[in-house]
Amino acid sequence: MNEVGKLLIEFQKDEITQSLLYERIAKSLKDENKKILENMALDERDHYERLKKYTGRDVFPQKYKLLKFFLLWKVFGLTFVIKLMEKGEERAREGYRKILSYIPEINKIFHDEEKHEKELTNMIDEKRLKYVSSMILGVSDAIVELTGAVAGLTFAFQNSELVGAAGMITGIAASLSMSVSEYLSQKSELEEGKSPISAAVYTGFAYIIAVFFLVIPFFIFEKVFLALGLSLLNALLIIALFCFFVSVVKEEAFKRNFFEMALLSFSVAGVSFVIGALARKFLGIEI
C-alpha cells in the first residue's frame, strides 16, 4: 500500500471514531448543541463511507481514543473535551490538505472539517471558562501552602496521624478563607457574567480537593517521611493534571506553567522543612 493509501486508512479510522464520539456526547445533551453534534456525527459517518470507496476496506474505531475522551469528558467537562476535539479537527484539515491533489472528492471532507472546527468553537461555554481563574487560585494556593505546611510539620512532629490531622485542619480553614476572599474580590470587581458565589465555590472546591490528596498519605502510612514523599508526589501529579487542563482550556504552554508551579511549591516545601527542623531543635518539640 502506498503512502496515500495508508493516510486514507488512518483518516477512515479517525472519521468513524469521531462519529461515534460525537454521537455518544450528543446523547447526554439537551440544548441546541445536541443537534449540532448529531449532524457532525452524520458528516463524519459520510466521510468514512466516502473514504471506503477508495480503500475498499471497513475499519474499526479507535476504542482507546473513545475511552480516553469519554473519561476526560466525565472528569473535566464538555468545554475541555470540545477544545480537544477542536484541535483534532484542525489536525484533520491539515492531513486532508496533503492529499487534495490526489483525490478531488476529499475537498468536500476538507470543507466539512473546517465547518466542524468553527461549530465546536461556537459551542464553548465562555461563562464556564471564566471560573478557570478561580480554580487556578484554589489549586495553586493549596499546593504551595499545604506542601510547605506538611513538610514543616513532618520534621517538627514526626508523627503521621498528627501531621495529617494538622494538615487537614489547616487546609479546611484555608479553603474557607480562600473562598471568602474570592467572594469579596469578585463582588468588588463585578465582572459581567461571573457570580461571586460561584467563583467562591469553585475556589474552595479546588482547594479542598488538593488538600485531600496532600494529607491522605499521612492517614494511611505510619512512616512519616514515606507519607511526606507520597504527599509531595501527589502534589506533583495534581500540578501536572491541572496544568494540562489549563493548557487545553486556556491554550497556554503546559511546560512553562508546570515547571513554574512545581518550582514554587517545592521551594516553599523545602524552606518549611528547614523551619520545622529548626523548630524541633530549638523549641525542644518531642512528640
N, C-alpha and C positions, 0 to 999 in steps of 0.2 A: 504493500500500500504506500502511495506517495505521500508527500508532506501535506498536501491539500486534503487528501482523504483522511489522514489522521486528525487534522484540525476539525473536519466536519463531524467525525465521530465524537470528539470532545465537545463540540458545540451541541451535538444532539443530546449527549448526557446532561449538559447544563440546562438545556431547554426543558426536558422532561422533569428534571429536578426542580427547577424554578416553578414550573406549572403546578406541581404537587405542593410546593411550599406556599405559593400564593393561595391555593385552594384551602389548605389547612388553616392559614391565618384568617382568611375571609370568613370561615365558619364561626370564628369567635367574635366577629364584629357585628354591630347592629346599626352603625351610622353609614354615611354616604361612601366611606372608604371600602365598605364591604363589596359594593358593586364594582368599584374601580379594580380591586384585587381579583374579583371573579373574571372580569374582562381581560385583565392581564394574564390570568391563568389560561384562558382560552387562546389568547395570542401565542403564548409560549407553546401550547399544545400544537397549534397550527405550524409554528416554526419547526417543531420536532417532525411533523409529517412532511413538510417541505424538504427538510434535510434528508429524511429517509429515502426520498426519491433518488437522491444522488449516492447515498451509501448502500442502499439496498439491505439495510440491517435494522433490526429492533435492538435497542439498548436499554439497560436497566438504569433507574435513577440512582444517584449517589446517596445511599442511605445514611452514611456518616454525616454528610452535609445537611440532610434533612433533620437528623437528630441534633446536630450542633445548633442549627438555627432555632429549632423548637425549644431547646434548653435555654439559649440566650434570650429568646422571646419571653419565656416564663420568668427568668431571673431579672433581666434588665428592662423589659417592657417593649412596646411596639416601636417607639421612637428610635431606640437603639438598633433594633433589627432593620427598620426602614433605612437607616443610614448605611448599614452594611449591604443591604440589597441595592441601594443606590450605587455603591462602589462596584458591586457585581455587574450591574447593567452598564456602567461605564467601561469596565474591562471587556464586556461582551462586545460593545460597539467597536472597541479598538481591535478586537480579534476579527470581527467581520470585515473591517476596513481592509485587512490584509488580503482577503480573497474576493473582494468585489469585482476585480478584473477577470477572475476565472469563471464566476457563476453570477450572471446578471440578476437572477431571481433573489439572490442574497440581499439586494438593495432594499427589498420590501422588509426583510427581517431587520436590517440595519436601521431603517427609519422607525420601526416599531420599538426597538431598544432605546432609541433617542426619546421617543414619546414616553416610554415606561420610566426612564430616569426623571423626566420632568414631573410625571404623575406622583412618583414616590417623594420627590422634593416637596410637592404641594401638600402631601399627606402629613408631613411632620408637624406635630403639635408644638408650636413655639412657646405656648404658655407653660407647658410642662418643662421645656428646656430652661425656662427662667429660674427654676428651682435647683438646677445643677450647681449653681454657685453656693447655695445654702448647704447642699450635700458635701461639696468640697470643703467648706468651712468646718462642718461637723467631723468628717473623717480626718482631715489634716490635723485639726486641733487634738482629737482623741489620740491619734498616733503619736504626735510629738509629746503631748503632756503625759500620757499613760506609759509610754515606753520609758520615759525619764523617771516617772514615779515608781514603777515596779522594779526598775534597775536599782534605784536608790534604796527602796525598801528591802530588796533582796539581800543586799550586803549589810544593811543596818539590823534587820531582824533575823535573817537566815532561818525562816520558818515558813513553809509553803502556804499553809492554811491562813496564817496571819497576813502574809503578803497578799494573797488572793482576796481576803476579806477587806483589807485596807484599800486595795486597788479597786474593788467593786464599789465600795462606798464612795471613794474619791471620784470614780468615773460617773456614777449616777448623779452625784451632786454637781459635777462639772457639766454633765449633759443638760441638766435642768437650767443651770446658769447660762449655758450657751444658747439654749432655746429662748430664754427670756431676753438675752442680749440681742439675738437675731430679730425677735419680735419687735423690740423697741427700735432697732436700727431700720427695719423695713417700714415701720409705721411712720417714722420721721421722714423717710425718703419718698414714700407714697408712689412707688413705681407702678405704672399703669399695667393692669392685668395680673399683678402679683399680690397675693393675700399675705399679710404679715403672719397670720395664724398658720397658714400652710407652710410658709418659709420656716417658722419656728419648729413645726412638726418634722419637716424634712431634716433640719439641722440636728435636732435631738435624736431622731431615729437613727440617722447615720452615725452619730456619736456613740450611742448605746450599743449598736451592733459591733462597732470596732472595739469597744470596751469589753464586751463579752468574749470575743476571740482572744483578746490580750490577756485576760485574767483566768480563763478556764484551765490552762495548763497547771496553775498553782493549786487547783482543787482536785486534780487528777493524779499528779505526781508528788511524792513526798520529798524527793531530792530537789531542793530549792533552785540549785543552779541549772539542773536539767530543765525545770519548769521555766526558768528565765530564758534559756536558749530557745525553747519551743515558742515562748511568747514573742520573742524577737523574730523568729521565723514566721510566725503568724502575721506579725506587723509587716514584714517584707511582702508576704503574699497579698495582704489587704492593699498595700500600696500599689503592687503590680496590677491587681484586679481593678482597682479604682482608677488608676491612670489609664488603663486600657479603655475603660468605659468613657472617660473624659476625652481621650484621644479620638474616639469614634464619634461621639455625640457633638463635641465642640470642634472637631477637626484640628486638634493640636498635636504637637510632637510627643509621642509616648516616651521615648528615651530621656528627653530633657526633663520632663515632669517627674518621671520615675526616679532618676538619679538625684534630682534636687530634693524631692521629698524624703527619699531614703537617707541621704546625707544629713539632712536636718534632724530627722528622727533619731538616727543612731548617734549623732554627735551629742544631742541632748541626753540620750540614754547613757553614753559614756561619761559625761560630766556628772550626771546624777549618781552613777555608780561610784564615782570617786567621792562625791559628797557623802554618800551612805557609808563608805568605808571610813572616812574621817569622823563621821558622827559616831560610829560604833567604837572607834578607838578613843576619841577624846571625851565622849559623853559616857563611856562605860556601859553601853547598852548590851545586855546579855539576856536573851530570851530562848 
